[in-house]
Amino acid sequence: NEAVFEDACLQKFVVYPRSSKQLLWSTFGSFLILWDLVTIPLGIFDLPDFIHFLSIIARVSFFYWLIDMPLHFLFGIEIGGAAELRPSKLARRYFQSWFLIDLLVITMDASIILVEIFGNFSENGSTTLSPFHTARFLRALRLLRLLRLLRVAKLQQEMMVLANRFLTTHTFMLMKAVAGVCMLLLINHIIACSWYGIGTWDFEGRSWLARVQISQNDFAESYAASMHWALTQFTPSTNNIAPDNAIERFFALGVVVFAIGIFSSFITQITATMSSLRMARSEQNQKRAKLLQFFSERGLSVGLFGKVQQALQQEGHFEVRLKEPDVMLIQKIPERLKMQLHEEMFMNSLLSLNIWPSRKDIGGFLATICHHAMQEHSAVPGQDVFLPGTDCHDVYVIESGSMGYVTVAGDLIGEFTAVQGGLCLPCLWCEWTHRGRLAATMGICYYARLRCDQFCTIVQKFGGPLFQFLQIFGIFLVSEIEAMDQTGVEVTDVNLDEELLKGFGRRAERFARMQQPGMSGKHTIAFQQTQSKVSSSFPLNHSPKVEKIDEVLLREAPEQPEAPAAPAAKVVADDEVLSLHMDQM
């Protein structure tokens, strides 16, 4: 993503919008908001032990939100597809939005905590503070806690942070419908608790609690009766509870008017969400409808229809995923959003190749590769992805589905070997010819292709240590493949073992570090001369034949006036040689 920085003392402490730290903090904040939403209204009921527990959690919540206020200066946000990371802009945005509300609620929380502490002193024998421990004052104090529900408006912001990290678009649409139902229940929960609280007020001995004779009942029955009454105001249902004085009747009228708007809005939102989901799968639904029509017109059995439908589902014929070129609106979005789109689409596939250094500053390079060098493709059962003997110009990464691979010596009709992950990795460093055939075997298969020409162009533009690392990694990889060919081991298009590739990466990083400024002078000169030989002998994707690694990387360097020539090393794959060079540093 594009990020905006500034030269400020706090800049180094600002974290990205989707960082793990911000994610954990938002998760805990969402939990506290939901906790307040459920438990604070229950404070109206006479539950001494529960109220004491609420007071303990309230102090934890107070310190969380107190720390949360300055953290708004350090938590980056996304604006228009770009990451806003400037502390001054973050602070200004916070002061213009949530600062006053947070300050009000924090001040109220601090006052309540102090009053509760003074109330405990009063309970221990102090007479001057006894008014703080009266039943009427404590009930008013509980109602004051309802101001903390102002933070419910923050819940959507916190939930969006979690949704952006964990949910797909389809799952998010389903969760919107579920969230709508949960929010309706929470609204009824608050109304039910308020309805019970009004019923506890004595207006000339008349109240709905006294009328239905449950004023002395336990919490469970009282809450169930209140919740039943609240739900019937939103739906066409009946109950035996009715207002019994003017205050209760005015409250009931307000709830009915409120319910008309809320319930109709809820129904509209659910209908729109479900319609969007149905439209997204309209093509699949049409296929199912035609299949059903075929069986119905011929009077075929239901059992056979079920078997055919189950077989088609297993083969994936009902699941057709739209490709990016098929969506015209995507072609009109800004380039920075396209880059973010491709990063989310391809980053996992790219990282699965296991050819990258362990450095954490290559995110921009990987995002550029995703944007410019990767494409998505699909294959139906039986369709060939590539055939043996053809030139290879792409690395393939299988994302989903079942694909089979068979070598030239194998049976091209059957006997496929199931493959997952990446194929044809050496073509990034040398000319490569497909050694076998890859085809989809069951269901629709989706895979990504990394174009070698674009990859090499981007790597050369970035240059620097990353270019050197990939050069050395490629020498290790292709030399291993040449050694396998020479010893008679069958070489296929399937990538080498994951642990072997990771080992190449670790060793390539150690060689690349030999060019860092911390090296002694003579070793720097010797390694730079060796690296120049590597560059001339092994440019990315331009080596028809790779020299043996010991003849390239550790070839004896020319004599230097300040040091004797380095002894020749036989095989770079021998870790003792690498350790010797590291020890001499």
N, C-alpha and C positions, 0 to 999 in steps of 0.2 A: 504494500500500500504506500501511497505518497504520505509523507510525514512532514510536519512543519515544526521547526525548532527555533530557539533563540538563544542568545548568549546571556544566560542567567545562572546565578549560583545554584538554583534549585533544579536546573535542567537535567543534571545527571541522575536525579532521583525520580524523574517522571517515568511512569511505566506505560506500555502500550495498552490500547483498549482491550485486547483479547489476551492479555498476559495471565499467567496462572495466579499471580498474586491478586490481581483485580477480580478474577473469577472467584477465588475462595472468599474474598471479602464480600462480594455481592451475594454469594450463596448464603453466608451467615446473616447478612442484612435482610435478605428475603425471608429467611426463617423467623427473624425477630418481628418483622412486619406482620407475617401471617399469625405468629403467636399472639401479638397484641390484638389483631383483628378478631381472634377467637376468644381469648381469655379476658380481655378488659370488659366487654359487656357482661360476662359472668360475674364480675365483681358486684353487681346489683343484688345477686342472691346472697343469702346469709350462710356463708361457708368460711368460718374462721380459719381453719387449717389451710384451705386453698388460697385465701387472701394473704396469709403469711408467706406461702410459697411464691405467689405473684410478686410480693414485695422484694424477695430475693432476686428473682429474674429481672425485675424492673431496674435494680441497681446494676446488674450486668449489662442490660440494654442501655442504661444511661452512659456508662463508660464507653460502650461501643460507639454510640452516636456522637459523643464528645470527641472521640478520636477521628470519627468520620468527617467532621467539619473541615479540619485542615487537609485531610487526604484528598479533598476535591481539587486542591491545587496540584496534586501529583498523579492523579488518575487521568490518563489521556482519554479522549472521546473521538468518535468518528463523526465528521461533518462533511456531507457531500462526497463520501467515498474516500476522503483523506483523513489521516490521523492528526488531530490537533494536540500537540505536545508542548505548547508554550505555556509555562506557568502563569504568566501575566494574563493571557487570554482565558485560561481555565479559571483563574480566580475571578476575573470580571464576569464570566458567564455564570459562575456560582453565586456571586453577589446579586446578580440580576434575576436569579430564579429562586433557589431554595434557601438562601442564607437566612432571611428574616423568619421563615417558618421554622427552620432548624433551631434558630436562636430562641424563638418563643417556646418551642417544645422542650428544649434543653433546660431553659430557665424554669419552666413548670416542673419538670422532672426533679431538678435540684431542690426546688421548694418542697415538693412532696416528700422527698427523702429526708430533708431536714425536719419536717413536721413529724414524720414517723419516728425519727430518732428522739425528738423532744417528747413524743408520746410515750416512748419506752421509759424515758426518765421519769415521766409523770406516774407511770405504772409502778415504778420502784419507790415511790414515796414523796415525790416533789408535789407541793400543793399549788405553786405559782403557775405551773404549766398544765393544770388539770383540764382546762377547756379543750386542749388538743386531743383529749382522749374520750370525748363524749361520742355517743353513738351517732347523733345527728351530724356532727362535724366529720366523722370518719366516712359516713355515707356520702356527704358532699365531696369529700376528698376522692372517693372512688369515681364519682361522676366526672371530676376534673380530669381524671386520667383519660377520659374519652378524647381529649384534645390530641393525645398521641396518635389517634387514628388518622390525623392529617397526613401522616407518613404513608398511608395506603396509596396515595397518588404516586409515591415513589416506586411502588411495587411493579408497575409496568416497565419502568426503566431498568430495574434490577433483573426482572424476568427476561427482558430482551437481551441482556448481556449473556445470560445462561442459554437462551434459545439460539443465539448466533453461534455459540460454541458447540452445542450438542445436537441440535435438531436439524433435520433436512426440511426443505420447503413443504413437502407433502405431510410429514409428521407435524410440522408447525401448524398447518391448517387443521389437522385433526385435533391438536391440542387446543386450538382456539375454541372449538366447539365444547371440549371438556371444560376448559377454563370458564366459559360462559355459564355452564351449569353450576360449577363450584361457586362462582361469584354470586349467582342468584341465591344459592343456599346460604352464603355468608350474609347477604343483605337480609334475608329472612331471619337469620340468627340474631342479628343486631335488633331488628324490629321485635322479635320475640322477647329478648331480654328487656327492651324498653317497655314493652307491653306489661311484662311482669312487674317492673319497677313502678309503673303508674298504678297498677292494681294494689300495691302495698300502701299507697297513700290513702288515708282515711278521710272521705268526704261524707260527713254525717252518717257514718256507718255503712256507706254504700260503696261497693267496688265489685268488679267482676270476679275476683278471688272469693269474696264472701258469698256471692250469688251462686257460684258452682261448688262452694263449700270445699275448697282445697287450700285455704289460706294457711292451714297448719300441716299440710302434707310435706313430704320430703322433696328434695331438689329434683329428683328424676321425674316425678309426676308433675310437678309445677312447670318444669322446663318443657316436657312433652306437650302439655296443654297449651303453653304459650306458643310453641313452634307450630302446633296444629292450627291455631288461630291465624298466625302470620301467613302460613302457606295458603290458607283458604282465601285470603285477600288478593292473592295473585292468580288464583285459578278458580274456575266455577265449581266450588265444593261447598259443603255445608258443615256446620258444627254447632254445638250447644252452648257456645261462649258468645256473649254479646256485651257491649258497653252498658254500664249501669249508672253512670253519672256524666255530667257535661264534659269534663276533662277527657274522660275515656272516649266519649263519642266524637269530640273534635279530633283526637288522635287517630281514631279509626277512619274518619273521613279523609284525613291527610294521607294515611297509608293507602287507601283505595285509589286516590288520585295519583299518588306516586307509583302505585303498582300498574296502573293503566299504561303509563309511559314506559316504565322499565320492562314490563313483561312483553309489550309489543315490540320494543327494541330488541329484546333477547330473541324473540321468535324470528324477527327479520334477519338478525345476524346468523342464527343457526341455519336458516333457509339459504342465505347467500353462500355460506361456507360449504354446505352440502351440495348446492348447485355447482359451485366451482369444482368440487371434487368429481362430480358426475361428468361435467364437461371435459375435464382433463382426461377422462377415460372413455370418452364417447366412442372412439374408434374400436376399442376393445368390446364395448357394450354392443355395437352394431354387429361385430363378428359373432358374438354369442347369440344375438337375436336371429341372425341368419341360420346359424347352426340349429337352433331350436325350431325355426320355421321348417327347415329341411326334414327334421325328424317328425314334426307334427303332421305335415302334409302327406307323409307316407305311412303314418300310423305305426312307426317303429317303437320298440319297447323303451320304457323309461330307464331300465337297467342298462341297456346298451348306450343310451344317451349319456348316462352318468359316467360309464367307463371311457367313452370317447372324450368327454369334457375333461376328465381327470388326466388322461394321457396328453391332451393338448396343453394343459396347464403345466405338467411336468416338462414338456418339451419347450415351454416358454413362448408358444405361438400367440398367446393372448397379451404378452408383455412387449410392447413396442415403444422404445424410448426415443423421444425426439432428439434430433441432432441440432447442434448450434446453428448451422446454415438454414434450417427449416423455420427458425423463429426470427421473423423479420425485425421485431422490436429490439432484439439484442444487437443488431447491426447499427442501431441508432444511439446506443448508450455511449457515454464518454469513454475515451481510451483507458483512463485510470480504473474505471469500473470493469472494463473488459479484462484488464490485467488481474484484478482481484478475482474475477469470475474464473479465469483460467487457472489461477493459483489454487483455488479451492477444488477445481475439477481434477487437476493433474498432480498436485504436490505429493500426495501419498504414493502414487505410482512412480514418480521420479525418485523419491527417497528409497523406494524398495529396491533400486538397482545396486545399492551398497557400494558406490564408487566415490563417495564424497568425503572430504576431510572432516574432522571432528570440530573444526572451528565453528563459532556461532555467528560470524559476520558475513555469511554467504547467502543470507536470505534474499537479498536483492538480485543476486546472480541466479538463484534457483527460480525466483518469480519471473525473471526475464526468459529463462529457458521454457517455463510453462506457457508463457504468453506467445512466444515467437516460434518455438521449435516442436510443439506437441500438438497432436490432433487425436480426436476420438473416432473410433471405427467400430463396426459390428459385423458379425458373421452369423448366418443362419446354419442350421445343421447340414453338414455335408459340404459347405462352402470352403474352398481353400484360401488360406491367408498367404502362403507362399509355397513354391515348389522347389525341389532340389535342382541344383545347377544354375539357378538364376542369381543375378547380382543382387546384393543386399545393400540398401541405402538407409535403412531404418532399424532402430531398436524397438522391439515389441514388448509391451507390458500387459499381461492379461489381468483385467479388472474383475470380471465376473463371468460365470458360465463354465462350460466344460469343453476344453480343447484337447486334441490328440496330436501327437508328434510321432513320425516314423522316419527312419533314416533311409538313405538310398538303397541300402542292402535289405531293408525290410519289405514287407508286403504292402504295396500301395493301396490295396483294397481294404485290408483290415489290420488287426494287431497294432492299433494305435497305443501309444503310451501317454497316459494323462499327464499334462504339464500345467504348472501354475507359475506365476511370477514373470521374469524377463527372459528374452531370447535375443540372440544376435548381438550381444554386447561388444565383441571385438571390432565390429564395423565402425565404431567411433574412432579407432586408432589405425586401422589398416584396411586394405581391400579385402572384402569378404564375400564368399559365395555360399549360398544356402546349402547345407549338408543334408537336408531332409525336407519333409513336407509337414506343414502345420494346417490343421483344419478343425472346424467346429464339429463336435461329435454329438452334443445333446443340448437342445435349447438354443436360444439366441445368446451369443457370446459377445461381450464388449471388451475392447482392448484399446490401449493408447499406443501411438507411434511417435517415437522421438526421431526427428529428421537429422541425419548426421551432418549434412552441409550447414544447416542453421546452427546446430550445436557447436561445430568447430568455429564458425564465424563469431559467435557470441563469446566463446572461451578466449579466442585471440584478442577480441576487443577488451575484455576485462584484464587479461594479462596478469602479471605479477605472480605472487606465490601460488595462486590457484592454478594458473596455467602450468607452472612448474610441477605442481603436485599431480595434475592430470597427465602430464607427459610421463612422469616416472611411473605412475600407476599403470598407464598403458603399456610401458615396457615390461613391467612385471607380468601383466595379463597375457600379452601376446607371446612372450617368451615361454610362459607356462604352456600355452597351447601348442607352440612349436615343439616343445619338449615332449608333449603327449603324442604328437604326430610322429616324431622320430622314434619313440619307443613302442609304437604300435598300438597305443591306447586310442580307442575310438573317440573322435571329437565330433560333437553335435552342435546344433544352434542353441541348445539350452544353456543358460548361464552356468558358470562353475559354482561350486558349493559356496554358500553364504559365508561360512567361516573363513574359507580361503580368500574370498574377496575382501573381507574385513581385515585379514592379515596383510594383504597387499596394501590396503589403505594405511594401516599403521606404519608399515615400513616405508611407504612413499612419504608420509609426513615426516618421519625421522630424517630422510634424505633431504627433503625440502628445507628443513630447519637448518641444515648445514650451511645455507646461504644467508642466514639471519645475521644481523650486525654483531651479535655476541661472539662470533667465531674469531679465532686468532688470525692474524694477517696472512700467514703462509697457507693455512687451510682454506681461507676465503679465496685466495688466488687459485689454488689447485682445484677447488670445487667449481669455481666459475669457468675454468678452462674445460673441466669435465662436462659441465652443463652446456657449454657451447657445442661440444661434440654431440651431446644428446639432442640439442635443437636441430643441428644439421643432419644428423642421422635419423631422427625420429620426430618430424613435425606431426601435429595432430592430423590423422586421417590421410596422410600422404606417404605412407611407407608400404610399398609393395612387398618388401621383404625386410624383416626385422633382424638386426644383428643380435648375436648372443649377448645377453645382458652383461656378462663380465667383460666383454670387449667394448662396451659403451660407457657404463656408469663408472667403473673403477679401473679404467685403463690408466696405466702409469702416466702421471702428469709430467710435463717437461721440467727440467732442472730449474730450481729457483736459487738465486744467489745466497739467500739466507738459510736455506735448508736443503738437505739431500732429497733426491727424487723419491717419491712414494713407491713402495714395492708393489708389484703387480698382484692383483687379486684374481682368483680363478673363477669363482661363482658368486654373484651378488646375492643369490638366494640363500647363501650360507650366512646365518645371522651373526656368526663370529666375526666376519669381515666388517659388517655394519657396526658391531659393538666396538671393534678395534678403532674404527674412524671416530666414533663418538667418544671413546676414551681419550684419544689423542687431542680432542678438543678441550 
